[in-house]
Amino acid sequence: MFDKPETNEKAEAIKGWLANHRNIVNQQQIAKHFGYSRSFISLILNKRYVAPRAEALVNDIYQYLVEEFDLK
C-alpha cells in the first residue's frame, strides 16, 4: 500500500480502467510509453512496489490516462 490513500485509489482506478479498455490501451503500452517493463508497471499497480518513485509513476500514469483517454 502506498502512503497516500489517493495514490492507492488512483492505482485501483487505473487497473479498473485498463481492464475495461483493453482494446484501447494495455499495461504493455503504458510500460512502453513510460520506458519501463510491463512487469514493473504490474508490480506498481498491484501495490507490491511502493517506493516514492513508484508513487510518482502511478500519478504520472493516471494523469496520462486522464489527458489522453479521458479517464474519470
Sequence and secondary structure as in RCSB ss.txt:
>XXXX:A:sequence
MFDKPETNEKAEAIKGWLANHRNIVNQQQIAKHFGYSRSFISLILNKRYVAPRAEALVNDIYQYLVEEFDLK
>XXXX:A:secstr
  SSHHHHHHHHHHHHHHHH TTT  HHHHHHHHT  HHHHHHHHTTS   HHHHHHHHHHHHHHHHHH   
